[in-house]
Amino acid sequence: MRIQESIERKITQSLTPAHLEVINESYMHNVPPGSESHFKVIVVTDEFDGLNRVRRHQRVNGILEKELREDIHALSMQTMTPGEWSASGGRVMASPDCHGGSRNNP
């Protein structure tokens, strides 16, 4: 099973998200083509109600413990309740440019 599929399956089973996006951003980094090492996850669920951002991220990190330990180099998260997602207009934050490890930088 691909890492991206594993992330999607685990989050869906654990959090019952109203909205979920798992975006492989590995292509933005100095990794071989087809890599699955850098991800952005957008999770919208009622289960985040009453939790601050740190607790929400800890929850996702716990769900993805194996992947974070063995497979994923970097994980960016956007964690919201359905109300917050609606208020944001469903806007996904842009990812920053990679600042290291490029073969093109001396």
N, C-alpha and C positions, 0 to 999 in steps of 0.2 A: 504494500500500500504506500502510495506517495505520502510525503510528510504533510503537504497541504490538505489532502483528503483526511488524514488522521486528525489534524487540527479541527477541521470542520465537523467531523463526526463527534469528537470528544466534547467540543463546546455545545453542539446541538443537543447531545444527550444529557449534559450536566446543567445547562442554563435555560433551555427551551427559549431561545432568542426570538424576538419579534422581527429582528433584522440581524443578519450576519454576513460579513464580507471577510474573506481571508485572501489577502493579496500577496503574492510572491514578488518581493521587490529585489530579489537577488541579482537580477540583471543590472541593477543600478550600482553594483559593487564589483570589486575585482575578484570575481569567482568564475569558475568554468561555466560555459553555457549549459543551461539545464539544471543548474544548482537550485537547491531548496534550503537556503541558509538564512535568509533575511525576509521577515514577514511583517505585514501590517494587518491587524485584526480590528474590525469594527464590530462591536457586540452591543446590541440593544435588547435589554430584558428588564422585566419588572423586578427581577431578583436583585437588581442593583439599587432599588429604592431604599433610601435611608443609609446607604453606604457611601463613604467618601471615595475619592479617586484612588487613594492608596489601597483601601480594602477591596475595591473592585479589581484592581490590577493583581493583588495578592490572590484573589479568587481565581482569576484566569491563569496566573502562574502555577497555582496548585493543580489545576486541571491539566495543564500542559507540562507538568514536572518532567516526565520522561523525555519529551521532545526538547525541552530547554537544556536538559542535562546532556543529551546524546546527539542532537541533530541541529538545533537552531542556534545560530550565532547571534542574531539580533531579532528582537520582537518589539514592535511599536503597537500601542493599543489606543483605541478610542472606545471608551466604555460609557454607555448612557442608558437612562431609562427611556421608555417610549415617549414620555412627555418632553424630556430634554432633546431627544432626536427630532421630534416634531418642531420644537421651538427653534432648533438650529437649521431647520429647512432641509434636513438630511444631508448637511454639508460634511464632507470628508476632508480632514485636514491634509494639506500637502506634506509630503515627506521631504526632509532636508536632503541636499546633495551629499554624497559620500565625501568625507574629508580626509580619507586616508587609504593607504594600501593600493593606490592606483599605480599601474605599471607606467603610466604616462608622466607621473610626477617624479622628479629627481630626488 
